[in-house]
Amino acid sequence: MAEKIRVEVAYALPDKQKIVPLDVEVGTTVAQALMLSNIDAFFPDLDLANAKVGIFGKAVRNPETVALKAGERVEIYRELKIDPKQARANRAAKKD
């Protein structure tokens, strides 16, 4: 029997969040955990195949090859609505 580890897959919108705990085999990749989580069932507009992902805030460039370690959380990132630099400039302009 293969050794199992506990990991999580997380995704959040401004009004809805979901964390899916998973028990996966050692050697499971980020991409495999995303598919096993079935998190896209909770978020129909989520495109897992093209989503940017990371582990605890650090981007993962190739989810198909990065194996997870026990306790790690895979985070699915959504597109920014506005560039952070532009948002700061807009706030600064309102103060004047």
Secondary structure, 3 states (H helix, E strand, C coil): CCCEEEEEEEEEECCEEEEEEEEEECCCEHHHHHHHHCHHHCCCCCCCCCCEEEECCEEECCCCCCECCCCCEEEEECCCCCCHHHHHHHHHHHHC
